Amino acid sequence: MPEPRFLVVRLGSLGDIVHTFPAVAALRDSFPHAEIVWVTHPRWKELVESSQLATDIWETETRSYHSLREVIRRIRKRNFTAAIDYQGLWKSAALPFFGGVSRRIGFSSQTIREFGVPVLYTDRVRCAQAHIVDQNGELSRRAGARNGVAPIALAVPSIQEVFVLQLLRGFAIEQYVVLSPAGGWRSKCWPPERYGALCQKIRGALGLRCVVNYGPGEEDLVRCPQSGQR
């Protein structure tokens, strides 16, 4: 019996992709030689690559007609056993639908956020679990995985690992906790002073330093309100 071919659709964002990794890992664990093609936004390609779960990663920009047409064309050329839409939006569900995948697995109307999306699925999973990681796992089970979720480990390129280790040694940091205050929705972000209090508690209770991770345009989320310093 030939190994299955799975089309995994999870376009973004960072946290949501991380929440999808255990479910895709369950697919890989159950079908170690299966082809798993992951469709995602170009911004998250390296993140998906770090999981080492997909045999191939296809990028698409949903705001570009040319990009969407191209990825749908690629989907049509492959004879996928099933497509699993872990995102549950019109833009994600439409890709395997217009790509002609005969079996399309997604969330039922009781779980999905956007009204009407399940009409594009052949298998609509009504989730019994509360956490999104476990809900994603229910989709993997429907696709044939033995378990809903499985452990994962992210691979970091050695050159980047060496750079980070050198940087940490420069600050005499050995054991630490990484905090990422920013997010796609500012309304979901904790105030900077709360992170400051958390760092103090971690230092006092566990003796660990805190390393704050942030990117361009996120400086205000890590700046101390009293001093203006980071």
C-alpha positions in Angstrom: 0.0 0.0 0.0 1.5 3.4 -1.0 2.4 5.9 1.7 -0.2 8.7 2.0 0.4 12.2 0.8 -0.9 14.9 3.2 -1.4 18.6 2.4 -1.1 20.6 5.7 -2.5 24.1 5.6 -1.5 26.5 8.4 -0.6 29.9 7.0 0.2 31.7 10.2 0.9 33.1 12.7 3.9 32.2 14.9 2.0 31.0 18.0 -0.7 29.2 15.9 2.0 27.4 13.9 3.7 26.3 17.1 0.3 25.0 18.3 0.0 23.0 15.1 3.4 21.3 15.4 2.4 18.5 17.9 -0.6 17.5 15.6 1.6 17.3 12.5 4.2 15.5 14.6 1.6 12.9 15.3 1.1 12.4 11.5 4.8 12.0 11.0 5.0 9.6 13.9 2.2 7.4 12.5 3.4 7.8 8.8 7.2 8.1 9.0 7.6 7.8 5.2 4.6 9.8 4.2 4.8 13.0 2.1 3.7 16.0 4.1 3.5 19.2 2.2 3.0 22.3 4.4 1.5 25.5 2.9 2.3 28.6 4.9 3.0 32.3 4.5 6.6 33.1 3.3 7.2 34.8 6.7 7.0 31.5 8.6 8.8 29.2 6.2 12.0 29.1 8.4 9.8 28.3 11.5 8.1 25.4 9.7 11.5 24.2 8.5 12.8 24.1 12.0 10.3 21.5 13.0 11.6 19.1 10.4 8.1 17.6 10.0 7.4 18.5 6.4 8.9 16.9 3.3 8.2 20.1 1.4 7.1 23.7 2.3 5.1 25.7 -0.2 4.8 29.5 0.4 1.8 31.6 -0.6 0.8 35.2 0.0 -3.0 35.3 0.3 -3.1 38.9 -0.7 -1.6 38.1 -4.0 -3.7 36.6 -6.8 -0.7 35.4 -8.6 0.7 33.6 -5.5 -2.7 32.0 -4.8 -3.1 30.8 -8.3 0.4 29.3 -8.3 0.0 27.3 -5.1 -3.4 26.0 -6.3 -1.8 24.9 -9.5 0.9 23.0 -7.5 -1.8 21.4 -5.4 -3.7 20.2 -8.5 -0.5 18.5 -9.8 -0.2 16.3 -6.7 -2.5 13.4 -5.9 -2.9 14.2 -2.2 -4.5 11.5 0.0 -6.0 14.2 2.3 -5.7 17.9 3.0 -5.9 19.0 6.7 -6.8 22.7 7.3 -5.6 23.5 10.8 -6.4 27.2 10.4 -10.2 27.1 9.7 -10.5 30.2 7.7 -12.0 30.8 4.2 -8.6 31.6 2.8 -7.1 28.4 4.1 -10.0 26.1 3.4 -10.2 27.4 -0.2 -6.8 26.2 -1.1 -7.4 22.4 -1.0 -10.9 23.0 -2.3 -9.9 24.8 -5.5 -6.8 22.5 -5.6 -9.0 19.6 -6.2 -8.1 17.5 -3.1 -10.8 14.9 -2.8 -10.6 14.5 1.0 -10.5 17.8 3.0 -10.4 17.6 6.8 -11.3 20.6 9.0 -13.2 21.8 12.0 -17.0 21.7 12.2 -19.2 24.8 12.6 -19.1 24.3 16.4 -15.4 25.0 16.5 -14.6 27.2 13.6 -14.3 31.0 13.8 -15.6 32.1 10.4 -19.2 31.3 9.5 -19.8 28.9 6.6 -16.2 27.6 6.2 -17.0 23.9 6.9 -19.0 23.7 3.6 -15.6 23.4 1.9 -14.6 20.3 3.9 -15.6 16.7 3.3 -14.7 15.7 6.9 -16.0 18.1 9.6 -14.5 17.3 13.0 -16.5 18.4 16.0 -13.9 18.8 18.7 -14.3 17.4 22.2 -11.1 19.0 23.5 -10.7 22.5 24.9 -7.1 23.4 24.0 -6.3 24.3 20.4 -3.3 21.9 20.4 -5.6 19.0 21.2 -8.2 20.2 18.8 -5.6 20.2 16.1 -4.7 16.7 17.2 -8.3 15.6 16.6 -7.9 16.6 12.9 -4.8 14.5 12.7 -6.7 11.5 14.2 -9.3 11.9 11.6 -6.6 11.8 9.0 -5.4 8.4 10.4 -2.8 9.3 13.0 -2.6 6.9 16.0 -2.4 9.7 18.5 -3.6 13.3 18.2 -0.3 14.9 19.3 3.4 13.8 19.5 6.5 15.5 21.0 8.5 17.9 18.8 11.9 19.5 18.8 13.0 22.5 16.8 16.3 22.4 14.9 18.4 25.6 15.2 21.2 26.1 12.5 24.6 25.6 14.2 25.8 29.1 13.1 22.9 30.8 14.8 23.3 28.7 17.9 27.0 29.6 18.2 26.1 33.3 17.8 23.5 33.2 20.5 25.8 31.3 22.9 28.5 33.9 22.4 26.1 36.7 23.0 24.8 35.2 26.2 28.3 34.5 27.5 29.0 38.2 26.9 26.3 39.0 29.5 27.4 36.2 31.8 24.1 34.4 31.3 24.1 30.6 31.6 20.7 29.5 32.8 17.8 31.6 31.7 14.1 31.9 30.7 13.1 33.6 27.4 10.1 35.9 27.5 8.4 37.3 24.3 6.1 40.2 25.2 5.0 41.0 21.7 2.2 39.5 19.6 0.2 40.0 16.5 -2.6 41.6 18.4 -1.5 44.4 20.8 -4.8 44.0 22.7 -3.6 40.5 23.7 -0.2 41.7 25.0 0.6 42.0 28.7 1.8 45.4 29.9 5.6 45.7 30.1 5.5 46.3 33.9 3.8 42.9 34.3 6.8 41.2 32.6 9.1 43.1 34.8 7.4 41.8 37.9 7.4 38.3 36.4 11.2 38.5 35.8 11.7 39.5 39.4 9.7 36.5 40.6 11.5 34.1 38.4 14.9 35.5 39.5 13.9 35.3 43.2 12.2 31.9 43.1 14.3 30.0 40.6 17.5 32.0 40.4 17.2 32.3 36.6 17.9 35.3 34.4 15.3 36.5 32.0 16.1 37.2 28.3 13.4 39.3 26.6 12.9 38.7 22.9 11.5 41.4 20.7 11.7 42.7 17.1 11.6 46.0 15.2 8.6 48.1 16.2 8.2 46.3 19.5 10.5 48.4 21.6 7.7 50.0 23.7 6.7 46.5 24.9 10.0 46.0 26.6 10.8 49.5 27.8 10.6 50.2 31.5 7.9 52.9 32.0 9.8 54.7 34.8 13.3 54.9 33.3 12.6 54.5 29.6 15.3 51.9 29.5 15.1 48.3 28.2 
